[in-house]
Amino acid sequence: MKGIFMQMGMSDNMSRMILEMCDALNCGYMTGLEPRSAENTTPTSYEAFVKEYFVPAYEGRAAHA
């Protein structure tokens, strides 16, 4: 992945830090400050968020942009 990140324009250092963060999340060393609950969780799936909000904002066509 580091090579792919660098091909996308990330620096060597940034690529390594992202991979270090992924390792920390995957092994449980890095976790959220509080557990998920009804108060801090929305019904929006990651896929829906990307499709409905992130991609339009990234492409400059967000409803509020």
DSSP file (Angstrom, degrees, kcal/mol; ACC not computed):
  #  RESIDUE AA STRUCTURE BP1 BP2  ACC     N-H-->O    O-->H-N    N-H-->O    O-->H-N    TCO  KAPPA ALPHA  PHI   PSI    X-CA   Y-CA   Z-CA
    1    1 A M     >        0   0    0      0, 0.0     4,-2.9     0, 0.0     5,-0.2   0.000 360.0 360.0 360.0 -33.8    0.0    0.0    0.0
    2    2 A K  H  >  +     0   0    0      1,-0.2     4,-2.3     2,-0.2     5,-0.2   0.918 360.0  49.0 -56.0 -44.7    2.9    2.4    0.7
    3    3 A G  H  > S+     0   0    0      1,-0.2     4,-2.1     2,-0.2    -1,-0.2   0.878 110.9  50.3 -62.2 -38.8    3.9    2.4   -2.9
    4    4 A I  H  > S+     0   0    0      2,-0.2     4,-1.6     1,-0.2    -2,-0.2   0.928 109.7  50.3 -66.3 -44.7    0.3    3.1   -4.0
    5    5 A F  H  <>S+     0   0    0     -4,-2.9     5,-2.2     1,-0.2     4,-0.2   0.916 111.4  48.8 -58.0 -42.9    0.0    5.9   -1.6
    6    6 A M  H ><5S+     0   0    0     -4,-2.3     3,-1.3    -5,-0.2    -1,-0.2   0.862 106.8  55.1 -68.2 -35.2    3.2    7.4   -2.9
    7    7 A Q  H 3<5S+     0   0    0     -4,-2.1    -1,-0.2     1,-0.3    -2,-0.2   0.816 104.1  56.6 -64.0 -28.9    2.0    7.0   -6.5
    8    8 A M  T 3<5S-     0   0    0     -4,-1.6    -1,-0.3    -3,-0.2    -2,-0.2   0.506 131.4 -95.3 -80.5  -4.3   -1.1    9.0   -5.5
    9    9 A G  T < 5S+     0   0    0     -3,-1.3    -3,-0.2     1,-0.3     2,-0.1   0.448  77.9 138.6 108.1   1.4    1.2   11.8   -4.3
   10   10 A M      < -     0   0    0     -5,-2.2    -1,-0.3    -6,-0.2     2,-0.0  -0.479  54.2-112.4 -77.1 151.0    1.7   11.2   -0.6
   11   11 A S     >  -     0   0    0     -2,-0.1     4,-2.4     1,-0.1     5,-0.2  -0.323  26.3-109.1 -73.8 164.0    5.1   11.6    0.9
   12   12 A D  H  > S+     0   0    0      1,-0.2     4,-2.3     2,-0.2     5,-0.2   0.918 120.3  50.0 -57.5 -44.8    7.0    8.6    2.3
   13   13 A N  H  > S+     0   0    0      2,-0.2     4,-2.3     1,-0.2    -1,-0.2   0.919 110.7  47.6 -63.7 -45.5    6.4    9.8    5.8
   14   14 A M  H  > S+     0   0    0      1,-0.2     4,-2.4     2,-0.2     5,-0.2   0.913 111.0  52.3 -63.3 -42.3    2.6   10.3    5.3
   15   15 A S  H  X S+     0   0    0     -4,-2.4     4,-2.1     1,-0.2    -1,-0.2   0.925 111.0  47.1 -58.8 -45.8    2.3    6.9    3.7
   16   16 A R  H  X S+     0   0    0     -4,-2.3     4,-2.3     1,-0.2    -1,-0.2   0.886 111.0  51.7 -65.0 -38.8    4.1    5.3    6.7
   17   17 A M  H  X S+     0   0    0     -4,-2.3     4,-2.3     2,-0.2    -2,-0.2   0.895 108.9  50.1 -67.1 -38.9    2.0    7.1    9.2
   18   18 A I  H  X S+     0   0    0     -4,-2.4     4,-2.4     2,-0.2    -1,-0.2   0.929 112.6  47.0 -63.6 -44.3   -1.3    6.0    7.6
   19   19 A L  H  X S+     0   0    0     -4,-2.1     4,-2.3     1,-0.2    -2,-0.2   0.871 110.9  52.3 -65.8 -36.0   -0.1    2.4    7.6
   20   20 A E  H  X S+     0   0    0     -4,-2.3     4,-2.2     2,-0.2    -1,-0.2   0.901 109.7  49.2 -64.5 -40.6    1.0    2.7   11.2
   21   21 A M  H  X S+     0   0    0     -4,-2.3     4,-2.4     2,-0.2    -2,-0.2   0.910 109.7  51.5 -65.2 -41.7   -2.5    4.1   12.1
   22   22 A C  H  X S+     0   0    0     -4,-2.4     4,-2.8     1,-0.2    -2,-0.2   0.918 110.0  49.4 -60.9 -43.5   -4.2    1.2   10.3
   23   23 A D  H  X S+     0   0    0     -4,-2.3     4,-2.1     1,-0.2     6,-0.3   0.915 110.6  50.7 -60.6 -43.0   -2.0   -1.3   12.1
   24   24 A A  H  X>S+     0   0    0     -4,-2.2     6,-2.2     1,-0.2     5,-1.0   0.889 113.2  45.2 -64.1 -39.7   -2.9    0.4   15.5
   25   25 A L  H ><5S+     0   0    0     -4,-2.4     3,-0.6     4,-0.2    -2,-0.2   0.919 113.3  49.9 -68.3 -43.2   -6.6    0.3   14.7
   26   26 A N  H 3<5S+     0   0    0     -4,-2.8    -2,-0.2     1,-0.2    -1,-0.2   0.831 113.7  43.9 -67.3 -33.1   -6.5   -3.3   13.5
   27   27 A C  H 3<5S-     0   0    0     -4,-2.1    -1,-0.2    -5,-0.2    -2,-0.2   0.521 113.4-113.6 -91.6  -4.4   -4.7   -4.7   16.5
   28   28 A G  T <<5S+     0   0    0     -4,-0.6    -3,-0.2    -3,-0.6    -4,-0.1   0.461  84.9 118.2  89.6   0.1   -6.8   -2.7   19.0
   29   29 A Y  S   <S+     0   0    0     -5,-1.0     2,-0.5    -6,-0.3    -4,-0.2   0.878  77.9  45.0 -66.3 -37.1   -4.0   -0.5   20.2
   30   30 A M  S    S+     0   0    0     -6,-2.2     2,-0.3    -9,-0.1    -2,-0.3  -0.938  77.3 157.4-109.9 125.7   -5.9    2.6   18.9
   31   31 A T        -     0   0    0     -2,-0.5    -6,-0.0     1,-0.1    -7,-0.0  -0.869  44.8 -78.9-138.1 170.9   -9.6    2.7   19.7
   32   32 A G        -     0   0    0     -2,-0.3    -1,-0.1     1,-0.1     4,-0.0  -0.289  38.5-120.0 -66.8 158.1  -12.4    5.2   20.0
   33   33 A L  S    S+     0   0    0      1,-0.1    -1,-0.1     2,-0.0    -2,-0.0   0.744  96.4  19.7 -74.2 -22.7  -12.6    7.3   23.2
   34   34 A E  S    S-     0   0    0      3,-0.0    -1,-0.1     0, 0.0     3,-0.1  -0.990  89.5-101.1-143.9 152.2  -16.1    6.0   23.9
   35   35 A P        -     0   0    0      0, 0.0     5,-0.1     0, 0.0     2,-0.1  -0.270  49.5 -88.8 -69.2 159.0  -18.0    2.9   22.8
   36   36 A R        +     0   0    0      3,-0.1     2,-0.3     2,-0.0     5,-0.1  -0.399  57.0 162.3 -66.0 143.4  -20.7    3.2   20.1
   37   37 A S    >>  -     0   0    0     -3,-0.1     3,-0.7    -2,-0.1     4,-0.6  -0.918  55.6 -92.4-151.1 174.2  -24.2    4.0   21.4
   38   38 A A  T 34 S+     0   0    0     -2,-0.3     3,-0.4     1,-0.2    -2,-0.0   0.812 123.1  57.2 -62.4 -29.4  -27.5    5.3   20.1
   39   39 A E  T 34 S+     0   0    0      1,-0.2    -1,-0.2     3,-0.0    -3,-0.1   0.775 116.7  30.8 -74.4 -26.8  -26.3    8.9   21.1
   40   40 A N  T <4 S+     0   0    0     -3,-0.7     2,-0.4    -5,-0.1    -1,-0.2   0.227 106.9  79.3-118.6  15.2  -23.1    8.8   18.9
   41   41 A T     <  -     0   0    0     -4,-0.6    -5,-0.0    -3,-0.4     0, 0.0  -0.974  58.3-157.6-126.4 136.8  -24.2    6.5   16.0
   42   42 A T        -     0   0    0     -2,-0.4    -2,-0.0     2,-0.2    -3,-0.0  -0.716  27.6-121.6-106.5 162.1  -26.3    7.4   13.0
   43   43 A P  S    S+     0   0    0      0, 0.0     2,-0.4     0, 0.0    -1,-0.1   0.535  79.3 112.2 -77.9  -3.7  -28.2    5.0   10.8
   44   44 A T        -     0   0    0      4,-0.1    -2,-0.2     1,-0.1     2,-0.1  -0.551  63.8-139.0 -73.6 125.0  -26.2    6.1    7.8
   45   45 A S     >  -     0   0    0     -2,-0.4     4,-2.5     1,-0.1     5,-0.2  -0.386  20.9-113.5 -77.0 161.3  -23.9    3.3    6.4
   46   46 A Y  H  > S+     0   0    0      1,-0.2     4,-2.5     2,-0.2     5,-0.2   0.917 118.7  52.5 -58.2 -44.2  -20.4    4.1    5.3
   47   47 A E  H  > S+     0   0    0      1,-0.2     4,-2.4     2,-0.2    -1,-0.2   0.907 110.1  47.1 -61.2 -43.6  -21.4    3.2    1.7
   48   48 A A  H  > S+     0   0    0      2,-0.2     4,-3.1     1,-0.2     5,-0.4   0.905 111.0  52.2 -66.3 -40.8  -24.4    5.6    1.8
   49   49 A F  H  X>S+     0   0    0     -4,-2.5     4,-2.4     2,-0.2     5,-2.2   0.935 111.8  45.8 -60.1 -46.3  -22.3    8.4    3.3
   50   50 A V  I  <>S+     0   0    0     -4,-2.5     5,-2.9     3,-0.2    -2,-0.2   0.941 118.8  41.5 -62.1 -47.5  -19.6    8.0    0.5
   51   51 A K  I  <5S+     0   0    0     -4,-2.4    -2,-0.2    -5,-0.2    -1,-0.2   0.913 124.9  33.3 -67.3 -44.1  -22.2    7.8   -2.3
   52   52 A E  I  <5S+     0   0    0     -4,-3.1    -3,-0.2    -5,-0.2    -2,-0.2   0.747 136.2   9.5 -89.9 -25.3  -24.5   10.6   -1.0
   53   53 A Y  I  X5S+     0   0    0     -4,-2.4     4,-2.1    -5,-0.4    -3,-0.2   0.748 122.3  47.2-121.7 -52.7  -22.2   13.0    0.6
   54   54 A F  I  ><S+     0   0    0     -5,-2.2     4,-3.1     2,-0.2     5,-0.2   0.955 112.6  45.5 -66.6 -52.2  -18.5   12.4    0.1
   55   55 A V  H  ><S+     0   0    0     -5,-2.9     4,-2.5     1,-0.2     6,-0.2   0.933 114.9  47.5 -60.7 -48.1  -18.4   11.8   -3.7
   56   56 A P  H  4>S+     0   0    0      0, 0.0     5,-3.3     0, 0.0     6,-0.5   0.917 115.1  46.5 -59.5 -40.4  -20.6   14.8   -4.5
   57   57 A A  H ><5S+     0   0    0     -4,-2.1     3,-1.2     4,-0.2    -2,-0.2   0.919 112.6  50.0 -66.0 -42.0  -18.6   17.1   -2.2
   58   58 A Y  H 3<5S+     0   0    0     -4,-3.1    -1,-0.2     1,-0.3    -3,-0.2   0.877 112.3  47.4 -62.8 -38.0  -15.3   15.8   -3.7
   59   59 A E  T 3<5S-     0   0    0     -4,-2.5    -1,-0.3    -5,-0.2    -2,-0.2   0.397 117.9-113.8 -85.9   3.7  -16.6   16.4   -7.2
   60   60 A G  T < 5S+     0   0    0     -3,-1.2    -3,-0.2    -4,-0.2    -2,-0.1   0.731  90.0 105.2  75.2  22.9  -17.8   19.9   -6.2
   61   61 A R      < +     0   0    0     -5,-3.3    -4,-0.2    -6,-0.2    -3,-0.1  -0.005  39.0 145.9-125.1  30.4  -21.5   19.2   -6.6
   62   62 A A    >   -     0   0    0     -6,-0.5     3,-1.2    -5,-0.2    -9,-0.1  -0.345  58.8-117.9 -65.1 149.9  -22.6   19.0   -3.0
   63   63 A A  T 3  S+     0   0    0      1,-0.3    -1,-0.1     2,-0.1   -10,-0.0   0.836 114.9  39.7 -59.1 -35.0  -26.1   20.3   -2.3
   64   64 A H  T 3         0   0    0      1,-0.2    -1,-0.3     0, 0.0    -2,-0.1   0.406 360.0 360.0 -97.1   2.4  -24.8   22.9    0.0
   65   65 A A    <         0   0    0     -3,-1.2    -1,-0.2     0, 0.0    -2,-0.1   0.467 360.0 360.0 -84.1 360.0  -21.7   23.9   -2.0
